[in-house]
């Protein structure tokens, strides 16, 4: 199962962890893993390239992505990051709605 942990400060996403494998199909042809990965990696690219927030995420051991937004970013960066991350969450919730036995989202 893919576990997505989201931490918020108020309504703002501050931290994110995605870990595990869906187990929907064999590795390399698992559409659930591919969907979550594509959504997350696109959002992380947006954090880097559009919001201009570098070094906020990392790809750890296979299947694990972590993000922690720094406290010292500008209001403009925070606003852009919020839009990007909330859009990512829309996509991840859609995957969870369709493949709930393979993806779980936990919000703190």
Secondary structure per residue as TSV (DSSP state, phi and psi in degrees):
chain	resnum	aa	ss	phi	psi
A	1	X	-	360.0	143.4
A	2	X	E	-90.8	127.7
A	3	X	E	-112.1	126.5
A	4	X	E	-116.1	114.3
A	5	X	E	-107.1	125.9
A	6	X	E	-121.1	128.6
A	7	X	E	-113.0	139.3
A	8	X	E	-125.3	151.4
A	9	X	E	-115.8	105.1
A	10	X	T	68.9	-125.9
A	11	X	T	-96.2	-5.4
A	12	X	E	-88.3	132.1
A	13	X	E	-71.7	125.8
A	14	X	E	-112.5	-31.5
A	15	X	E	-140.8	149.7
A	16	X	E	-147.1	139.5
A	17	X	E	-137.0	128.1
A	18	X	E	-120.2	124.6
A	19	X	E	-144.4	160.0
A	20	X	S	94.8	-179.5
A	21	X	-	-129.8	143.5
A	22	X	-	-64.6	-43.6
A	23	X	-	76.0	18.5
A	24	X	S	-70.6	-36.9
A	25	X	S	-150.9	-179.5
A	26	X	S	-66.0	150.8
A	27	X	T	-55.6	134.4
A	28	X	T	99.7	-19.0
A	29	X	S	-134.5	21.6
A	30	X	-	-88.4	106.5
A	31	X	H	-69.3	-25.5
A	32	X	H	-71.0	-48.2
A	33	X	H	-59.1	-44.1
A	34	X	H	-62.5	-39.8
A	35	X	H	-64.7	-49.8
A	36	X	H	-61.7	-43.9
A	37	X	H	-62.2	-45.5
A	38	X	H	-64.1	-43.4
A	39	X	H	-62.5	-48.4
A	40	X	H	-65.5	-46.0
A	41	X	H	-66.4	-33.7
A	42	X	H	-65.5	-43.3
A	43	X	H	-64.1	-41.9
A	44	X	H	-65.2	-36.6
A	45	X	H	-63.4	-38.5
A	46	X	H	-64.8	-39.7
A	47	X	H	-60.3	-42.2
A	48	X	H	-73.2	-51.3
A	49	X	H	-88.3	-35.1
A	50	X	T	-95.5	-48.6
A	51	X	S	-80.7	-12.9
A	52	X	-	58.6	40.6
A	53	X	-	-109.1	105.0
A	54	X	-	-92.7	156.5
A	55	X	S	59.2	30.6
A	56	X	-	-97.3	-11.0
A	57	X	E	-136.7	162.0
A	58	X	E	-150.6	151.1
A	59	X	E	-98.8	115.7
A	60	X	-	-95.4	-149.7
A	61	X	S	-52.8	161.0
A	62	X	T	-45.0	125.3
A	63	X	T	89.1	8.2
A	64	X	-	-127.3	128.6
A	65	X	E	-127.7	134.4
A	66	X	E	-127.1	146.4
A	67	X	E	-136.3	136.0
A	68	X	E	-141.2	111.8
A	69	X	-	-74.1	132.8
A	70	X	-	-66.2	153.4
A	71	X	T	-77.8	-22.6
A	72	X	T	-97.0	31.4
A	73	X	-	-91.7	158.6
A	74	X	-	-72.9	165.5
A	75	X	H	-60.5	-41.2
A	76	X	H	-62.7	-44.3
A	77	X	H	-62.3	-42.8
A	78	X	H	-63.2	-42.6
A	79	X	H	-62.4	-43.8
A	80	X	H	-65.3	-43.3
A	81	X	H	-61.6	-40.3
A	82	X	H	-61.1	-45.3
A	83	X	H	-62.7	-45.3
A	84	X	H	-62.0	-48.2
A	85	X	H	-70.5	-36.4
A	86	X	H	-68.3	-36.0
A	87	X	H	-65.6	-41.6
A	88	X	H	-57.4	-44.3
A	89	X	H	-63.6	-35.3
A	90	X	H	-57.6	-47.1
A	91	X	H	-64.0	-43.3
A	92	X	H	-65.9	-37.6
A	93	X	H	-64.9	-34.9
A	94	X	H	-64.7	-42.3
A	95	X	H	-63.5	-43.3
A	96	X	H	-62.4	-39.6
A	97	X	H	-63.5	-36.0
A	98	X	H	-86.6	-29.5
A	99	X	S	-132.1	49.0
A	100	X	T	-59.3	-25.7
A	101	X	T	-78.6	-7.4
A	102	X	T	-115.4	-14.0
A	103	X	E	-137.3	132.9
A	104	X	E	-132.3	131.8
A	105	X	E	-110.1	127.7
A	106	X	E	-116.8	126.8
A	107	X	E	-112.7	132.5
A	108	X	-	-102.1	360.0
